[in-house]
Amino acid sequence: MGAWASAFNLIAWGYVAIAGWTIVRLLRAGKATFDDELTLSDRRLVGAAAFYLATPIGVVLHELGHCVVVWLFGGRIVDWHFLFYWGYVVPNRSFGDYGDFAVALAGNLVTVAIGAAALLHVLRRPANAAWNLFWLRIAEIHLSMALVFYPLMCLIGFPGDFQAIYRLDTAPVSAPLLAVHLAAVGLLWKARRGPAGARLQLVAGPLWDEVSTARRKLAANPGDVCALLQIAWAHLAVGLCADARPSIEAALERRPDLPAAHAMLGQALACEASARASVELERALADPALDPLLAATSHLALARIRVEEGAVQRALPHACAALRGLPRDPEAAQLVWDVAETLGEPTPEARGALDQAVTRGNAVARQGLEALERLSRDRALAR
């Protein structure tokens, strides 16, 4: 290993020191870290615990995976190294191209299995948000290491497992495995950005604790409309529109005239049935009692619908209203900017909404305001 080993040992000792401090922080926090209220400090501590405290177990199991295959081939382990965050084992002999391939692959299959098991646990049996985040971080650490970072390290020269796994001498098995490997990375990337990723964002974030509280309320009182809307709002917030609809429709059965329910239903329908979504959103916005946050998100959804319909002029008031209600939201600022530029006219309404957002630290709004000012100067010069 040479210089690689020296560098990894130095890094590992640094991690050991951080792990010790992580344990101290966990002891000081007591049960609060893994209770039913996930705070920002909890997120940081849980993430640290998942890496610094759980990774050594994964390293042990990874190396044990190599050992098991060596023993199955009748070999012995003559040297080994373990420093919590990295390690290696050395068999007494080579087992041929395909035997060495199997030994190298075994440890990485164990790492992938740990990551997959942690991920399935979060999706199938979610607990509170803190524990869900803990298992999700373990899944991310193990899957990214085995499928991305470790192979890349071997590609740039580290004498690790993937130099034995992907060799021309074992091409009949290495080539199909590489195809599966790349497909797995692609599928996981796609899933992370789709509904599965949205669900993970929900169960591993503070909204999940609100969902759990609402579900307990519904267990005691199935007609609790506030609890139904709380569940719906949490799902809408991460983009799980289809999952939000049952709770919204159940709330509307009990309170047909509730503006909040109509606003949420319109937002849930915006991606699949824009005509009905418009009706629901306009009905909700016509009620002065609508919650300001729901009003802002409803304006944002309605502005998007109008843009998709090509009715840009009608989209601008809704986009501006959304940005006034959500002054720090970059998406709302971008929408106002895009609509105003499409119209070719930096209207006072658009500039006022962007200017208000700039005072709240919205960087996209600042860029949009500067772009509209340039557009205004260009129009003046053209005259």
LODREN-75960 format. One line per 2 residues: for each residue x, y, z of C-alpha. Coordinates in steps of 0.001 Angstrom, whole numbers, plus 500000, padded with zeros to 6 digits. Layout:
N
X:Y:Z ~ ...
% end
This chain:
383
500000:500000:500000 ~ 502957:502331:500603
502071:506001:500703 ~ 498374:505163:500412
498476:503304:503740 ~ 500258:506156:505504
497719:508681:504234 ~ 494734:506476:505106
496098:505781:508579 ~ 496501:509503:509209
492951:510190:508016 ~ 491608:507288:510070
493170:508590:513284 ~ 491563:511954:512612
488228:510198:512190 ~ 488768:508329:515441
489179:511649:517252 ~ 485970:512975:515674
484194:509732:516599 ~ 485173:510253:520226
483773:513780:520157 ~ 480598:512466:518500
480108:510028:521378 ~ 480559:512878:523874
477947:514950:522018 ~ 475493:512051:521970
475923:511483:525699 ~ 475395:515183:526406
472265:515290:524254 ~ 470820:512159:525848
467542:510939:524365 ~ 466815:514294:522704
468792:513418:519549 ~ 466571:510472:518630
463276:511797:519970 ~ 460236:512769:517877
461464:516275:517063 ~ 464247:516417:514488
466118:519718:514762 ~ 468989:521031:512648
471501:520148:515365 ~ 469960:516668:515594
470428:516205:511839 ~ 474111:517057:512094
474685:514777:515061 ~ 472742:511866:513558
474714:512182:510318 ~ 477978:512205:512260
476919:509128:514242 ~ 476012:507245:511063
479463:507836:509572 ~ 481887:507911:512485
480245:505253:514661 ~ 478624:502878:512167
481244:502820:509401 ~ 483775:500731:511391
481187:497940:511645 ~ 480738:498082:507881
484504:497885:507371 ~ 484730:494794:509590
481925:493069:507689 ~ 483492:494052:504353
486807:492440:505286 ~ 485006:489427:506734
483326:488975:503349 ~ 486771:488662:501764
487872:486232:504469 ~ 484893:483922:504033
485635:483390:500339 ~ 489346:482865:501062
488405:480176:503593 ~ 485957:478570:501164
488809:478234:498670 ~ 490905:476559:501349
493188:479530:501893 ~ 494382:481298:505013
494672:484951:506032 ~ 498361:485685:506645
498165:489437:507202 ~ 495479:491956:507992
495030:495596:508910 ~ 492079:497340:510519
491968:500973:511593 ~ 488236:501539:512023
487644:503303:508695 ~ 489724:501195:506384
491475:497880:506318 ~ 492658:494949:504247
493301:491222:504461 ~ 496036:489268:502688
495503:485594:501752 ~ 498370:483119:501734
498194:482641:497969 ~ 496460:483568:494740
493407:481551:493730 ~ 493706:482239:490022
492111:485049:488029 ~ 488534:484071:488784
489268:483077:492377 ~ 490900:486441:493088
487942:488072:491356 ~ 485554:486278:493742
487584:487231:496815 ~ 487714:490895:495794
484036:491001:494888 ~ 482815:489376:498123
483663:492250:500444 ~ 482046:494804:498164
478898:492720:497842 ~ 478685:492768:501643
479009:496577:501621 ~ 476297:496903:498975
474082:494520:500942 ~ 474474:496640:504088
473525:499774:502178 ~ 470559:498117:500457
469287:496637:503731 ~ 469477:500026:505461
467652:501669:502560 ~ 464877:499060:502518
464511:499375:506275 ~ 463856:503120:505936
461329:502641:503137 ~ 459470:499653:504566
459615:500181:508314 ~ 460155:503880:509016
460472:504909:512657 ~ 460802:508538:513727
462677:510999:511529 ~ 465957:510826:513474
466260:507049:513218 ~ 465162:507142:509588
467894:509687:508856 ~ 470449:507517:510670
469671:504466:508511 ~ 469454:506560:505349
472906:508007:505954 ~ 474274:504481:506492
472710:503431:503183 ~ 474176:506445:501378
477645:505924:502860 ~ 477881:502218:502008
476269:502355:498575 ~ 478240:505396:497436
481500:503916:498692 ~ 481066:500488:497069
479495:501705:493833 ~ 481211:505050:493209
484118:506224:495361 ~ 486026:502954:495842
485940:502091:492114 ~ 487120:505616:491251
489980:505333:493760 ~ 491090:502096:492104
490799:503745:488698 ~ 493317:506439:489674
495810:503930:491033 ~ 494789:502732:494504
495647:498991:494697 ~ 492207:497931:495864
489520:495381:495110 ~ 488268:496846:491852
491621:496398:490173 ~ 491039:492654:490631
487335:492810:489794 ~ 487572:494666:486479
490395:492969:484581 ~ 490684:491846:480992
491649:488377:482229 ~ 488151:487972:483734
486271:489862:481001 ~ 483560:487171:480528
482293:487924:484057 ~ 483767:491385:484623
482088:492939:481578 ~ 478519:491893:482505
479219:492886:486108 ~ 480371:496332:484959
477116:496738:483025 ~ 475120:495796:486126
477276:498103:488247 ~ 476698:501113:485989
472997:500323:485683 ~ 472679:500167:489486
474344:503564:489850 ~ 472045:505013:487194
468913:503521:488735 ~ 469814:504736:492216
470521:508230:490862 ~ 467209:508281:489011
465315:506917:492020 ~ 466887:509545:494289
465437:512261:492061 ~ 462014:510621:491691
459171:509539:493988 ~ 461428:507237:496001
463776:510130:496709 ~ 460845:512335:497681
459626:509689:500111 ~ 463098:509418:501628
463176:513200:501987 ~ 459859:513008:503816
460625:510155:506207 ~ 464115:511457:507049
463049:515054:507660 ~ 461162:516999:510339
457889:516706:508399 ~ 457805:512985:509158
457403:513597:512864 ~ 454405:515818:512053
452948:513022:509916 ~ 453427:510541:512765
451723:512906:515213 ~ 448831:513406:512805
448428:509657:512337 ~ 448219:509155:516078
445512:511814:516216 ~ 443590:510060:513444
443851:506752:515257 ~ 442077:508380:518196
439701:510463:516057 ~ 439308:509420:512385
437358:512594:511654 ~ 440163:514992:512613
440321:517251:509535 ~ 443371:519158:510775
445319:515907:511074 ~ 444277:514868:507559
445454:518174:506114 ~ 448671:517997:508109
449466:514670:506428 ~ 448492:516039:503027
450640:519151:503453 ~ 453704:517098:504395
453367:514989:501245 ~ 452779:518031:499041
455848:519734:500471 ~ 458123:517006:499033
456195:516585:495783 ~ 454253:513407:496592
451012:514721:495096 ~ 449344:511350:494554
450013:510347:498166 ~ 448516:513626:499396
445189:513270:497574 ~ 443524:510575:499766
443945:512700:502885 ~ 442705:515832:501090
439653:514071:499695 ~ 438869:512598:503115
439031:516120:504589 ~ 436718:517468:501875
434172:514751:502605 ~ 433921:516133:506129
434374:519851:505305 ~ 433372:520475:501644
433779:524255:501910 ~ 437184:524302:503611
439442:526621:501524 ~ 442655:524984:502740
441507:521600:501442 ~ 440626:523054:498038
444007:524795:497872 ~ 445832:521559:498624
443713:519589:496168 ~ 444494:522129:493452
448213:521838:494156 ~ 447996:518048:494149
446189:518069:490796 ~ 448430:520664:489155
450721:518102:487516 ~ 448004:515842:486094
444746:517763:485626 ~ 445466:521451:485152
441873:522433:484306 ~ 440434:521018:487512
443462:522242:489451 ~ 442803:525804:488249
439206:525632:489429 ~ 440239:524375:492867
443026:526925:493241 ~ 440902:529877:492155
438134:528787:494507 ~ 440575:528641:497411
442203:531992:496572 ~ 438811:533683:496431
438410:533033:500152 ~ 440075:535783:502244
440369:533341:505149 ~ 442883:531156:503286
446136:530671:505193 ~ 448840:533035:503788
451321:530222:503177 ~ 448722:528149:501353
447717:531229:499376 ~ 451322:531781:498272
451861:528153:497222 ~ 448493:528209:495432
449501:531316:493503 ~ 452765:529579:492585
450934:526492:491303 ~ 448455:528619:489356
451268:530668:487803 ~ 452951:527473:486572
449674:526286:485055 ~ 449175:529590:483244
452729:529433:481851 ~ 452137:525888:480592
448925:527075:478950 ~ 450828:529893:477253
448820:532541:479116 ~ 451934:534358:480323
450158:537663:480904 ~ 447741:535946:483291
450621:534132:484992 ~ 452449:537286:486079
450060:538439:488869 ~ 450069:534957:490379
453862:534671:490159 ~ 454286:538050:491860
451765:537157:494560 ~ 453624:533886:495162
456960:535708:495535 ~ 455467:538286:497913
454191:535429:500056 ~ 457422:533404:499699
460101:536115:499423 ~ 463005:533722:500029
461858:531069:497576 ~ 464229:530894:494561
461657:529082:492403 ~ 459091:531849:492833
461732:534473:492048 ~ 462827:532578:488948
459221:532335:487779 ~ 458650:536092:488113
461924:536745:486287 ~ 461108:534309:483453
457548:535566:482971 ~ 458598:539231:482931
461362:538524:480391 ~ 458942:536514:478239
456570:539456:478218 ~ 459507:541674:477288
458438:544308:479755 ~ 459785:544788:483311
456454:545767:484845 ~ 456365:547664:488153
454580:544670:489684 ~ 457398:542281:488772
460143:544671:489813 ~ 458404:545408:493092
458027:541720:493950 ~ 461659:541012:493088
462876:544057:495017 ~ 460985:542914:498110
462530:539458:497803 ~ 466013:540956:497441
465635:542630:500849 ~ 465037:539126:502275
468302:537806:500847 ~ 466917:536029:497762
469906:535729:495414 ~ 467807:534619:492431
465570:537657:492900 ~ 468644:539911:492846
469791:538389:489559 ~ 466280:538717:488144
466005:542343:489195 ~ 469350:543150:487574
468230:541376:484387 ~ 464988:543342:484277
466861:546598:484841 ~ 469093:545782:481858
465996:544974:479847 ~ 464477:548308:480813
467637:550194:479760 ~ 467767:548306:476460
464121:549195:475758 ~ 464818:552862:476560
467818:552928:474203 ~ 465794:551224:471468
463297:554076:471573
% end
